[in-house]
């Protein structure tokens, strides 16, 4: 019989987030420490921290040892008060070490995703709005934080920075092979729509010296693109347009890239973004959607997270093709990672 209370456990996930936020793994990277020592180092209550670490020890992330009081004294820590019962066992100081399975907590990307003080905390707490989101089909993020997700990032630069780092180029190099058929011969100009800090566009330009590119994203994000382009050696062929992709896009390019953009938006907004691309592409341009098509059934966990955060969703290939048609585009090629489209005719603003 399924233990429903084990499935509903909130203690362990929050203990994990607290340990990550306090930097416990970093403190234990060089060897075991007592709970008192750890608490002093991370500015926490020793007894409460002991409970947290013991809970995580039951899940194999930390190991606990019990050191004798005199050993603690030798390590420079205060000995516990003497007991009047000569037969009583000596007091012990709980000591914790990092288990092999917890070394992943030292990964900066893991830290970003679980740190309660950053975007990890926003994502975790947004789950408390799931009931409202399921009832309405719309995100209820603003009920918890006072503003919709994107507006909340604009209002809190420190949270926005952690989000940009989590979503940024920390997950391996960008793959410049984004076209389903790999036919770059006729491409001279590329517009990366919602391209963040420009890691994908930089990779495309570095791989193809004959191509020039334009990055389109909001000022908060695009501000870091100049450094990315300079580091890739493509700054002389890259321009930056700091604007919303709901506004008119730079017109007349050969290729418009939408990489992992549409999943952040509901159907109406996703259609509006595609329509802007179609308008700008005109009669000869192409629009390529990268990484926003699920090969099988959409992943429920990531789909629900996008719902509670922004009202977005994972879409099947058929659902993406449906959006494409509604935006005045036709699918011309598909591949494992990308869908290529062309305007179906004259496209006008809605």
C-alpha positions as CSV (number, residue, x, y, z in Angstrom):
1,X,0.0,0.0,0.0
2,X,1.4,3.4,-1.0
3,X,2.4,5.6,2.0
4,X,0.6,8.8,1.0
5,X,2.2,10.7,3.9
6,X,5.7,9.8,2.6
7,X,4.6,11.2,-0.8
8,X,3.4,14.4,0.9
9,X,6.6,14.9,2.8
10,X,7.6,18.6,3.0
11,X,10.1,18.2,5.8
12,X,12.9,16.7,3.7
13,X,12.7,19.0,0.7
14,X,12.7,22.1,2.9
15,X,15.6,20.8,5.1
16,X,17.5,20.3,1.9
17,X,16.8,23.8,0.8
18,X,17.8,25.2,4.2
19,X,21.1,23.3,4.2
20,X,21.9,24.5,0.7
21,X,21.0,28.1,1.5
22,X,23.2,28.0,4.6
23,X,26.1,26.5,2.7
24,X,26.4,23.4,4.8
25,X,28.0,21.3,2.1
26,X,30.7,23.9,1.5
27,X,31.5,24.0,5.3
28,X,31.8,20.2,5.3
29,X,33.8,19.9,2.1
30,X,37.1,19.7,4.0
31,X,35.9,17.3,6.6
32,X,33.5,16.7,9.5
33,X,32.4,19.4,11.9
34,X,30.2,19.5,15.0
35,X,26.8,21.0,14.8
36,X,27.9,23.8,17.2
37,X,30.8,24.7,14.9
38,X,28.6,24.6,11.8
39,X,25.9,26.7,13.5
40,X,28.5,29.4,14.5
41,X,29.9,29.4,10.9
42,X,26.5,29.8,9.2
43,X,24.8,32.0,11.8
44,X,22.2,29.4,12.8
45,X,20.8,27.9,16.0
46,X,22.8,24.8,16.8
47,X,19.8,22.7,18.1
48,X,17.6,23.5,15.1
49,X,20.4,22.9,12.7
50,X,21.1,19.5,14.3
51,X,17.5,18.5,13.5
52,X,17.9,19.6,9.9
53,X,21.1,17.6,9.4
54,X,19.7,14.6,11.2
55,X,16.7,14.6,8.9
56,X,19.0,14.8,5.9
57,X,21.2,12.1,7.3
58,X,18.2,9.7,7.3
59,X,18.1,10.3,3.5
60,X,21.8,9.6,3.1
61,X,23.1,13.1,2.4
62,X,25.1,13.5,5.6
63,X,26.5,11.1,8.1
64,X,26.4,11.6,11.9
65,X,29.1,10.7,14.4
66,X,29.0,11.1,18.2
67,X,32.2,12.5,19.5
68,X,33.1,12.3,23.2
69,X,33.1,15.5,25.1
70,X,36.9,15.3,25.7
71,X,37.5,15.0,21.9
72,X,35.5,18.1,21.5
73,X,37.6,19.8,24.1
74,X,40.8,18.8,22.3
75,X,39.3,20.4,19.1
76,X,39.0,23.7,21.0
77,X,35.3,23.5,21.9
78,X,33.8,23.9,25.3
79,X,33.2,20.8,27.3
80,X,29.6,20.1,28.5
81,X,28.8,20.8,32.2
82,X,29.9,18.1,34.6
83,X,27.3,15.6,35.8
84,X,26.9,14.7,39.4
85,X,26.2,11.1,38.5
86,X,29.6,9.5,38.2
87,X,28.0,6.5,36.4
88,X,26.3,8.5,33.7
89,X,27.8,8.4,30.2
90,X,29.7,11.4,29.1
91,X,27.9,13.9,26.9
92,X,28.5,13.8,23.2
93,X,28.6,16.4,20.6
94,X,26.9,15.5,17.3
95,X,29.3,15.7,14.4
96,X,28.3,15.6,10.7
97,X,30.1,14.8,7.5
98,X,29.3,15.1,3.9
99,X,28.2,11.8,2.3
100,X,29.3,11.0,-1.3
101,X,25.7,11.4,-2.5
102,X,25.6,15.0,-1.2
103,X,28.7,16.2,-3.1
104,X,26.3,17.4,-5.9
105,X,25.3,20.1,-3.5
106,X,28.7,21.8,-4.2
107,X,27.6,22.3,-7.8
108,X,26.8,26.0,-8.4
109,X,23.8,25.2,-10.6
110,X,22.4,23.0,-7.8
111,X,22.9,25.9,-5.3
112,X,21.1,28.3,-7.6
113,X,18.1,25.9,-8.0
114,X,17.7,25.3,-4.2
115,X,18.9,28.5,-2.5
116,X,15.8,29.8,-0.7
117,X,17.2,33.4,-0.8
118,X,17.3,33.4,-4.6
119,X,15.2,32.1,-7.5
120,X,15.1,28.7,-5.9
121,X,13.1,30.0,-3.0
122,X,10.6,31.7,-5.4
123,X,10.2,28.5,-7.4
124,X,9.7,26.4,-4.2
125,X,7.2,28.7,-2.7
126,X,5.2,29.1,-5.9
127,X,4.0,25.5,-5.5
128,X,1.8,26.8,-2.7
129,X,-0.3,28.4,-5.4
130,X,-0.9,25.1,-7.3
131,X,-4.5,24.7,-6.2
132,X,-5.5,28.1,-7.5
133,X,-3.6,27.4,-10.8
134,X,-5.3,24.0,-11.2
135,X,-8.8,25.5,-10.5
136,X,-8.3,28.4,-13.0
137,X,-5.7,27.2,-15.5
138,X,-3.8,30.5,-14.8
139,X,-0.8,31.2,-12.7
140,X,-1.5,32.5,-9.2
141,X,2.1,33.5,-8.5
142,X,1.0,37.1,-7.8
143,X,-1.1,35.8,-4.9
144,X,2.0,34.7,-3.2
145,X,4.5,37.4,-4.1
146,X,2.4,40.4,-5.0
147,X,3.4,40.6,-8.7
148,X,3.4,38.3,-11.7
149,X,6.6,36.3,-12.2
150,X,8.3,38.6,-14.8
151,X,7.3,41.8,-13.0
152,X,8.6,40.3,-9.7
153,X,12.0,39.7,-11.3
154,X,12.0,43.3,-12.6
155,X,11.2,44.5,-9.0
156,X,13.9,42.4,-7.3
157,X,17.2,42.6,-9.2
158,X,18.9,40.1,-6.9
159,X,16.2,37.5,-7.6
160,X,16.4,38.3,-11.4
161,X,20.2,37.8,-11.3
162,X,19.9,34.3,-9.8
163,X,17.2,33.4,-12.3
164,X,19.4,34.6,-15.2
165,X,22.4,32.6,-13.8
166,X,20.2,29.5,-13.5
167,X,18.8,29.8,-17.0
168,X,22.2,31.0,-18.5
169,X,25.1,29.3,-20.1
170,X,26.0,27.2,-17.0
171,X,24.7,23.9,-18.5
172,X,27.3,23.2,-21.1
173,X,28.2,25.0,-24.4
174,X,25.4,26.2,-26.7
175,X,24.9,24.0,-29.8
176,X,25.0,26.1,-33.0
177,X,23.5,23.3,-35.1
178,X,19.9,24.5,-34.6
179,X,18.5,24.0,-38.2
180,X,16.6,20.8,-38.7
181,X,18.3,20.2,-42.1
182,X,21.5,22.0,-41.4
183,X,21.2,24.2,-44.5
184,X,23.0,27.4,-43.6
185,X,24.1,28.3,-47.1
186,X,21.4,30.9,-47.7
187,X,21.6,32.4,-44.2
188,X,23.5,35.7,-43.8
189,X,21.5,37.4,-41.0
190,X,20.1,35.9,-37.8
191,X,17.8,37.4,-35.2
192,X,17.8,35.6,-31.9
193,X,14.4,36.4,-30.3
194,X,14.5,36.3,-26.5
195,X,18.1,35.1,-26.6
196,X,19.0,36.1,-23.1
197,X,22.7,37.0,-22.8
198,X,23.4,35.8,-26.3
199,X,25.2,32.4,-25.7
200,X,23.4,30.7,-28.5
201,X,23.8,33.5,-31.0
202,X,27.5,33.8,-30.1
203,X,27.9,30.1,-30.8
204,X,26.1,30.4,-34.2
205,X,28.3,33.4,-35.3
206,X,31.5,31.7,-34.1
207,X,30.7,28.7,-36.2
208,X,29.8,30.7,-39.3
209,X,32.1,33.7,-40.1
210,X,29.8,34.8,-42.9
211,X,26.8,35.4,-40.7
212,X,25.8,38.5,-38.7
213,X,23.3,38.5,-35.9
214,X,21.0,40.5,-33.7
215,X,20.0,39.7,-30.2
216,X,16.5,40.8,-29.0
217,X,15.7,40.7,-25.3
218,X,14.8,43.0,-22.4
219,X,17.4,45.4,-21.1
220,X,17.8,43.6,-17.8
221,X,18.9,40.4,-19.6
222,X,20.5,41.7,-22.8
223,X,22.9,43.9,-20.8
224,X,25.2,41.0,-20.4
225,X,25.4,40.1,-24.0
226,X,28.2,42.4,-25.1
227,X,30.6,40.6,-22.8
228,X,29.4,37.2,-24.2
229,X,29.9,38.3,-27.8
230,X,33.4,39.8,-27.0
231,X,34.5,36.6,-25.3
232,X,33.4,34.6,-28.4
233,X,35.2,36.9,-30.7
234,X,32.1,37.9,-32.6
235,X,31.3,41.4,-31.2
236,X,32.0,43.0,-34.7
237,X,29.1,40.9,-36.2
238,X,26.6,41.1,-33.4
239,X,24.2,43.8,-32.4
240,X,21.8,44.1,-29.4
241,X,18.2,45.3,-29.5
242,X,16.9,45.9,-26.0
243,X,13.2,45.5,-26.4
244,X,10.3,43.1,-25.8
245,X,9.6,40.4,-28.3
246,X,5.9,41.4,-28.1
247,X,7.0,44.6,-30.0
248,X,7.9,44.7,-33.7
249,X,11.1,42.8,-34.4
250,X,14.0,43.8,-36.7
251,X,12.7,43.0,-40.2
252,X,14.2,41.3,-43.2
253,X,16.6,38.8,-41.6
254,X,17.1,35.4,-43.1
255,X,16.5,33.5,-39.9
256,X,14.6,34.1,-36.7
257,X,15.5,31.9,-33.8
258,X,13.2,31.1,-30.8
259,X,15.1,28.9,-28.4
260,X,13.3,27.8,-25.3
261,X,11.0,30.8,-25.4
262,X,7.5,29.6,-26.1
263,X,7.3,27.2,-23.1
264,X,7.3,30.3,-20.8
265,X,4.0,31.5,-22.2
266,X,0.4,30.5,-22.6
267,X,-1.1,29.9,-26.0
268,X,-2.2,33.5,-26.7
269,X,1.1,35.0,-25.8
270,X,3.1,32.3,-27.6
271,X,1.0,32.9,-30.7
272,X,1.7,36.6,-30.4
273,X,5.5,36.0,-30.3
274,X,5.3,33.8,-33.3
275,X,3.2,36.3,-35.2
276,X,5.9,39.0,-34.5
277,X,8.5,36.7,-36.0
278,X,6.3,36.0,-39.0
279,X,5.8,39.7,-39.6
280,X,9.5,40.4,-39.4
281,X,10.5,37.4,-41.6
282,X,8.3,38.6,-44.5
283,X,8.2,36.5,-47.6
284,X,11.7,35.1,-47.6
285,X,12.7,34.6,-43.9
286,X,12.5,31.5,-41.8
287,X,11.4,31.0,-38.2
288,X,13.0,28.1,-36.2
289,X,11.7,27.0,-32.9
290,X,14.3,25.2,-30.8
291,X,13.8,23.1,-27.7
292,X,10.1,23.8,-27.1
293,X,8.6,20.6,-28.5
294,X,8.0,17.5,-26.4
295,X,8.7,14.2,-28.4
296,X,6.4,12.2,-26.0
297,X,3.8,13.2,-23.5
298,X,4.7,16.5,-21.8
299,X,6.5,16.1,-18.5
300,X,3.9,16.8,-15.8
301,X,6.4,18.2,-13.2
302,X,8.0,20.7,-15.5
303,X,4.6,21.5,-17.0
304,X,3.1,22.3,-13.6
305,X,6.1,24.4,-12.6
306,X,5.7,26.5,-15.8
307,X,2.0,26.8,-15.0
308,X,2.4,28.1,-11.4
309,X,5.3,30.4,-12.4
310,X,4.2,32.0,-15.6
311,X,1.2,30.2,-17.1
312,X,3.5,28.5,-19.7
313,X,3.4,24.9,-20.7
314,X,5.3,22.1,-22.5
315,X,3.7,21.3,-25.8
316,X,3.6,18.3,-28.0
317,X,4.8,18.6,-31.6
318,X,1.1,18.8,-32.8
319,X,0.4,21.6,-30.3
320,X,3.4,23.6,-31.5
321,X,2.3,23.1,-35.1
322,X,-1.1,24.3,-34.2
323,X,0.3,27.5,-32.7
324,X,2.5,28.0,-35.8
325,X,-0.6,27.8,-38.1
326,X,-2.5,30.3,-35.9
327,X,0.4,32.7,-36.2
328,X,0.3,32.7,-40.0
329,X,3.2,30.3,-40.5
330,X,3.6,26.9,-42.1
331,X,5.9,24.1,-40.9
332,X,8.5,23.3,-43.6
333,X,10.8,21.0,-41.7
334,X,11.0,19.2,-38.3
335,X,13.9,17.6,-36.5
336,X,14.5,16.1,-33.0
337,X,15.2,19.5,-31.5
338,X,13.7,22.1,-33.8
339,X,10.7,23.0,-36.0
340,X,11.3,25.2,-39.0
341,X,8.5,27.5,-40.4
342,X,7.9,30.1,-43.1
343,X,5.2,32.7,-43.4
344,X,2.2,31.3,-45.2
345,X,1.5,34.6,-46.9
346,X,0.9,38.2,-46.0
347,X,1.0,38.5,-42.2
348,X,-0.6,41.5,-40.5
349,X,-0.5,42.6,-36.9
350,X,-3.4,41.3,-34.8
